[in-house]
Amino acid sequence: MFDLRRSTLGEIGSEVSRPAYAFDELHCGIVHFGVGAFHRSHQAVYVEQLLNNGNLDWAICGVGVLPGDRRIADVLEAQDHLYTVVTVDPEGNRDARIVGSIADFVYAPDDPVGVVELLSCPSTMIVSLTITEAGYGVNDATGAFEPKDEAVLHDLLDLSVPSSVFGFLTVALGLRRNRGIPPFTVMSCDNISHNGVVARTALTAFARHHDADLAAWIDTEVAFPSSMVDRITPATTSDVLDAVRDSVGIVDQWPVRSESFTQWVLEDTFSFGRPPFGDVGVQLVADVVPYENMKLRLLNASHQVMSYLGILAGYTYVHEVLADPDLGAFVESYMRNEAAPTLAEVPGIDISQYIDQLLARFSSLAVADTLERQIVDASARIPKFVLPVVRDRLARDDSIEHAALALAAWCGVYERGDVAMIDGEAEHLRRLSWTDHDNPGQFLDNPALFGAMASSPRLRGAYQRAKRALQDHGAIGAVRTITAGASARG
């Protein structure tokens, strides 16, 4: 048993992969905002493979802007910027590796000037983001930049000392323009349809508040590639720390556990060069949209569809929902009968086989993904994952019974009131849920979330039927009715 350090790497057993490069030869060509569990299990692992292949100018410098990022900074510093990734496949087989691709980390509140200089340095060629679906401040219904984050609002008024992601990017890009340095690429890796377009909208709108000419330059010169990223990665818990210590013999204060499956589809457009991503399994494409719609409407939307019903049925984990014959059938029916028909052809992908694969991934006991993780910031996630399916099906006069039941269950969890709802709109949604109890449909009276659909008679009717089914028959009874109806129609 030993603490994870560069000096202890030689003590690790041969069954654990470790960095094959010299740490002192690394240079950070990528700066990343939002160094959470997903980034560590996904993009940082792809970059690790790049470094192991000898591409040493593409290490990552992480930047933290949130109070919780201070602990991340402290742990990485104590562990020489190393951490353990443990992956598990659906059969429970495990693989462990030590990752060193996050070669540096800056806690922005302690050194905002240092972050600006880091971003302004010519060696910084890509700035990547996993700042959550809610972090962009772009209204899904209108497409307008309408930020609510306090740091962003502060920086809109005073950018002398930036504190938000968009504040730092704007100041640094202004400096690069003035110094004659080409702009870095802004690469969003968040679960948002057209995430590159959303990032462009947010950053140019933010910059326009301070300097219209700079905003125009950013819009013209900065590349914002869209991407689709996929790897189910639960939050790190004490159980993960214990498992790494007991099975690998490493005392790691910041390991991450994820499924073995991983996918990254990336639009091949960059401002200032890129590493050979294709050599490490990234799919470089001209158009990400078919892939992102597939993933968002099937994987991410299914997490929303299952989570509220699963919670109402008394379950804790994703795999428990899939093991329930009624809920599992409902999730599959949603994917095949409502979501999949809204998708265009996806190059190289058989949608039916992709759904089979998703069901197997969701069923993995070893991943132990919680339903409560899926419902964080639902007011940002549901408009991006579920409502596009509803919108398309309404336009084609198709059934929306599955999605309507998921929305009614969302309201039902608020109404029940015994689950912590981590969401910027929580209080508003809770009040709507109370009025919805006696007047089903009141929960939809939220144009900021539902846009024009809030007044759709077909959505309201489907929602009212779903809510009454939940009230009369509970979660399991309600899904049985809808699944049976879908089977009869099919």
Secondary structure, 3 states (H helix, E strand, C coil): CEECCHHHHHHCCCCCECCCCCHHHCCEEEEEECCCHHHHHCHHHHHHHHHHCCCHHHEEEEEECCCCHHHHHHHHHHCCCCEEEEEECCCCCEEEEEECCEEEEEEHHHCHHHHHHHHHCCCCCEEEECCCHHHHCECCCCCCECCCCHHHHHHHHCCCCCCCHHHHHHHHHHHHHHHCCCCCEEEECCCCCCHHHHHHHHHHHHHHCCCHHHHHHHHHHCCCCCEEEECCCCCCCHHHHHHHHHHHCEECCCCEEEECCCEEEEECCCCCCCCCHHHHCCEEECCCHHHHHHHHHHHHHHHHHHHHHHHHCCCCEHHHHHHCHHHHHHHHHHHHHHHHHHCCCCCCCCHHHHHHHHHHHHCCCCCCCEHHHHCCCHHHHHHHHCHHHHHHHHHCCCCCHHHHHHHHHHHHHHHHCCCCCCCCCHHHHHHHHHHHHHCCCHHHCCHHHHHHHHHCHHHHHHHHHHHHHHHHHHHHHHHHHHHHHHHHHC
